[in-house]
Amino acid sequence: MKLKSFIVGVLAVFLALLPSPTFAMSLIDEALLYFNGMNGIYFYRGHKKDECVVTNGGNQNYAGVPVWSEAELAAISENQAIYEEAALQYGFPWQVMAVLHYMETGLRRYNPGNGQGVYQLYSYTNGGSNENSFAPSSNISEAEFRQQTMTAAEYISSSAGDLNNPDNVKKLFFKYNGVASQYIEKALALGFSREEAENGEGSPYVMNGYDAKRDPSSSEMDPAWAGRFVKDGVYDASSTSTRFGAFVKYASLYGSVYCRETTMWGGDGNIVNTALALSWDGHGYGKNSPKPEYVEAMKAVGTYFTPCRGNGDCAPVGASCDVFVSTVMRYSGSDPSFPATGPIVQENYMRSHPEMYSHVAVTDTSQLLPGDILVATDNGRHIYINLGGGKQASASYNDRTGENFSGVYLADSGGTRHYNVYRRIQ
């Protein structure tokens, strides 16, 4: 008890020296102060966000030019839960759906007159002429937009490679717009390899504005970059466009975008504090009762949607391990870009950002630190957060919403499931 009193006393002095309005003390009581103090967890300042936030750290192309307008970000925010729900079923980043929606119909919920729908699914609708065509030409409801997004995600997943690989994302956009020999030859003339050319490096639809030699607004644009299809079947060898390419839009958007007012927490240890605040204490609350604070957080950061694995297999809102971890990472402010599209995608994201996450070689649970994220190696079917003190915070698909409880492990019983460990670099 002397140690507890000392820790709480030191923290009380520390907190008293800081401006009181900057702390969200409603989330921190004496027991939590003690828990965090015993585990070396420090505290954090809170601040409000009510503007559109681009969480990739810039919303700029190579030249510092904004890639997305505020109006576009607001539209993406409105649609993000639907993009994520669709992408989650097929294990690819939701930003793919947002970019295709932008490129094809300007983020509108609208059926054009050609019958190809919001995402302009040419092959699926046989140019808008078969039984899959989308009619009538008009604005569509949210339910219809959701259904078209699900259909497009299924179509994309069946015709693309692993979309967690950026080269495959480029190739998808290239195929989506039409693989033209003129664009392959353009890429070769620009010095790209044949493989790179076939990924779309020479397509303005894909790469316009990505770098100076492919930027028509730059004095350093390579003369070979001029030339594009101005309409179906009509190639203009001197034409250029000011519109950013799909991959430029994608690279800028990769992460979460939202414009809702929400409390964000920033600083050391925030992962653990937020995980505790959003989770029930212990087992037994079932799958249909997410903690009210968890519901608020999901709505704030765009993870409030029904997780589905396809074929009608859907969990209640909040009852999915990937959604819980994503909500904690986003709402805590530790990483507002953290994806919510499945543990495989989440692990690939952490691996692809070594400046933010360290893949830690851990052989014993005593080597874990509070806030470590553990991902199962059996096709990434589970992810959870280590809280320290022998506790974890997690959810389980169709079984429970967020809970924190004793039981930290590097391998499940029987050794059938092992875990990789990732540590947020502060």
N, C-alpha and C positions, 0 to 999 in steps of 0.2 A: 504493500500500500504506500510505503514511503516513495518508492520509485514512481508509482502512478502520480502521487501528489506532486513530486518534483517535475515530471514531464508536463502535467497539466499546468503547473505554475509557470514553467518556462514558456509554454505556448501562450498562456494568458498574457504574459508580459510582451511577447512577440506580437500578438494580435493587437494589443493596446497601442503599440507604437505605429500601427498602420491605420489609414483612414477607414473607419468602420463601415461606411456605405459600400466599400468595394468587396465585402465578403458576404456570401450567402450563408449566414449562420443558421438558417432554418434547417439546413441539411447536416449540421455538425453539432452533436451533443457531446456530453462529457465522455460517454462510453466510446464514442467514435474517435474522440481526441486521443483517448488512451490506446485504442486499437491501432490507430495510425502512428502514434508516437512509438509504440513498441515495435512497429515494423518499418520505422524510418521513413514514413510518408509525410510529406510536407503539405502545406495548404495553398489555396489558389484564389485568385481574384475572379470575381464574376463581372460580366458586362453584358449589356443588351445588344442584340442584333435585330434590326428591323428593316435593313436594306437587303438588296439582292447580294448574295455572297457567292463568289466563284472560288471554289476550294482547291483548285490546282495551283494556286499561288501566283496568278498573274493575269489570266484572260488576255494574253498578248501573243502575237506571233513573234518571229525572230527579231523584227524591227521595233517591237514595243507597241504595235498598233493593236487596239482592242479588237477581239475576234467576235465577241457576242455583245449585242446591245442589251441595255437594261430591260427593254420590252421582251426581247427573246428569252432572257433569263427568267423573267416572270412567267412566260408561257411554259417554259420547261419545268419550272417549279410546280405549276398546276398539273402537269402531266406526269411528273416523275414517278409517282407511286405506280402508275399503270405501266410505264416503261420497265420499272424494276420487277414488277410482278411477272411480266412476260419474259424478261431476260432470265429471271431466277429459275424458271422451269428448264431452261436449256443451258445454263451455266456459262453465259457470256456477259460482258459488261453492259449495263443498261444504256450507257451513253451511245452505243451503236444505234439503238432504236431512236433516241432523241435526234441524232444527226440525220438519219434517213428521213425522219419526219420533217425536219427542217429543209433538207435538200429537195424533197419531192413536193411538199405542199406548204412550205413556209410555216410549219407548226400549227396550221389550222385544223380544226375538226370539221373537215369538209370533203365531200366526194366530188372530184372533178367530173366533167361530162364524158370522159373517155372510158368510164367503167372500171378503172384500175385501182380506185380507192385511195385512201389517205397516203399509203406507202407506195403507190404506183407499181403494183405487183403485175408486171407485164406478162411474164411466163405463166404465173398462176391463173391469170384471167384470160390468157390467150389474147392479149391486147385489148381486154375488156369485152370480149365477144362470147365467152362461154358461160356456163351456169354459175361460175364463181364470181362473175363480174359484180361490181358494187353499184347499186342504183337505189334511188334516183340521184341525180346531180343536185346536191343540197347540203346544208349544214347537217351534221349528224349528232346524235345523243352521246352522252358519256358511255353508255352501255355499248353502243355500236362502235365507238372509238376503241374501247377496251377490247372488243371482240376482234376488230381489225388488227390491233396491235398484237394480240395473241396469235392470230393467223400469220402475220408477217414474221414474228419471232420463230414460229415453227418452220416456216419456209426458209428463213435465213439459216437456221441450225442444220437443216438438211442439205444445204448447198454450199456451206462454208467450212473451213477447217477450224482449228482451235482459235477462237477469237480473243483469247487472252494473249495471243502473239500479235504484236503490232503489224507485222508484215502481212498476216492473214486478214487483218482489218482493212489494210490498204487494198488487198486483192479482192475482198468482198465488195468494197465501194467501186472498184474498177469493173468488176463483173456486173454490178447492179446497174451501172450507167451504160455498160456495153463495152466489151473488149475490142477496141478499134486498132487495126494495124498501124494507123497513122500515129497513135499515141505510143505504141511500142517503139516505132522508129524514132519518134521524138526523144524518148528516154535514152535510146542507144546513142543518138547524136549528142545528148547532154553528158555522156560518159558513164551511164549506168550499165550494169551487167544485164545479160539477157533475163536472168531470174528477176532482177529488180525491175526491169522494164515490164515483165509480165505481172508484177505486183501492182502496177499502176503509177510508177514514178513519173511517167510522161503524160499523165492524164490531168488536165486542168480541173475536172470534176473532183479529182482526188487530192491533188497536191498544190493547187494554185495558192501562192502566197506563203508557201512553206519556208522558202529561203530566198535570197536576193536573186539568184539566177532564174527562179520561177515566180518572180513577183513583177507583174506588169507596171506597178507603180514605182519600181526601183530603176535607177539609172544603170544598175549593174545587171539587169535582166539579160539572159542569154538570148541572142536572136533566134536560136532554135526553139525557144519556148512559144513563140507566136504560132498560131494555128489551132483551130478548134471546130467542132461541129456546132453550128449556130442553130440548127434544127435537124430533125431526123433526115439522114441521108445527104445533108448539105455541109460540106467542110470548107471553111474559109481559112486559107493559109496565112492570112495576115491578122486575123481577129484574136483579141485577148479579152479577158473578163476581169472585173474588179472583185468578183465574189470569191471569198475564201473557199478552198477545196474542202471536201468532206473530211479528209484526214486532219487537216489543220483545225477544223472545228472540233473534231473528236479529241485531238491531243490537248486542246485548250480546255475541253469540258471534262476530261477524265478525272472523275471525283464527283462529289455531290454539289448541287447547286440548289439553293433555296432562298426564298425571300420572306419567309414567315418570321414574325417576332418570336424570339426564343431566348432563354438564358443560356449563355455559353460559359463554360468554365475553362480557364487556361492556367497551366502551371504544373509543377512537379506533383506526381501522385494523383492527378485528377482521375485517372482511369479507375482506381480502386474506390475512391470516394463516390464516384457516379454509379459504379456497379452496385455498391451497397445501397445507395439511395433508390435505385430503380428496381431492386429485387426483393422478393419476399424473404424473410428470415427462416430458412429451413424448408424441408419438404412438406408436401401435404396440401398445397393450395390448388392443385389440379390444373387442367389445361385451359380452363375458360375464364380465369380471373387474373389478368395481368394487373399488377399494382397500379393504382391511379397515376403515380408519378411516372411509371413506365409508359402508360398510354399517352400522357402529356408529351413525353420526350419523343415517342415515335411520331406523333403528329407534327411536332416541331421540326424534326429533321428529315421527314419524308420516308420513314420506314413503316408507317402505319398502313399495311396492306396484308391481304390474306396470302400466306406463303403456299405455293402449290408446286407439286412435282409432276404434273401432267395426269391425264386419265382421270380427272376429277378428284385426285388425292390432294386435299387441301387441309392445312392445319388452322386452328383458330389464330386470330391476330396475336402476335407476341409469343406464340408457342413454337419457336424455331431458333436454334442455337445461333445461326448466322445473323438473324435479325437482331437478337439481343446484343451480341458483341458489336455489331455495326452501330446500333443505337447508342451504346455506351461510348464508343470511340467518337462518334459525331457529336453527341450531346455534351460530352465532357470537354470538347474542344481540343482533345489530344490529336485527333485526325478527322476533321470534317469531311475528308475525301474517302473515308473507309467504305468500301463497297458493301452492299447488302445482298449480294447475288449468289450466295452459297460459299461454303468453306473452301472449295477448290479455288474459286475466283479470289477469295480473300487471301489465301496463302500465296497465290501467284502475285497478287498486288503487293504483299509485304516483301516477297522475294525481289520484285522489280523495283523496289524503293529502298536500296541498301543505305541510303542517306537518312532514312527515317526508321528502319527496322533492322535489327541485328538477328540473324539466325544463330541461336545460341546452342552450343554443344553441351547438353546437360545429361548426366548419367544418374543423378539422384535428385529426388525432390527437394533436398536441403539446399541445392544449388539454385533453385528458382527464386525469383524476386517478385514482390507484389507488383501486379500489373502485367506480368508476362502473359502472353497469349499462346495457348496450346492448340494445335490442329492435328487431328487424327490422320495417320498415313494411309488408312484403308479407303482410298478414293476420297479423302477429306470429308467424311460424313459427320464429323462433330468438331466443334470449336468451343473453347471456354476460356475464362479469365482466372488466373491465379490471384487470390486476394492476400496471400501471406497468412501466417498463423495456421497453416493446414486447411485453409478454406478455399473454395472456388465459387465463382458466380457463373451461372449458365442457364440455358433453356434447352428444351428438347422437342424435336418435331412431333407435334400432335400428342405430347405427353405432359409438358409443363411449361408455364411461362417463367420469367426470370426468377431464380431463387439463388440464395447464397447458403452454403452448407459445407460441412466438413467432408473431406475426401479429395485430395489432390493426388494425381497419379500421372506417370509417364507411360504406362501401359495398362490396359484394362485387364481384368481377371482372365487368366488363361493365356495371356500374351497375344491375343488375336488382334488387338488394336493398339498401336503405338502412336506416340505424339511427337511432333516437331514443336520446338519452342521459339517464339519470336519476342523480341524485347524492343519496345519503343525507345528510340534514342532521343533524349531530351536536349 
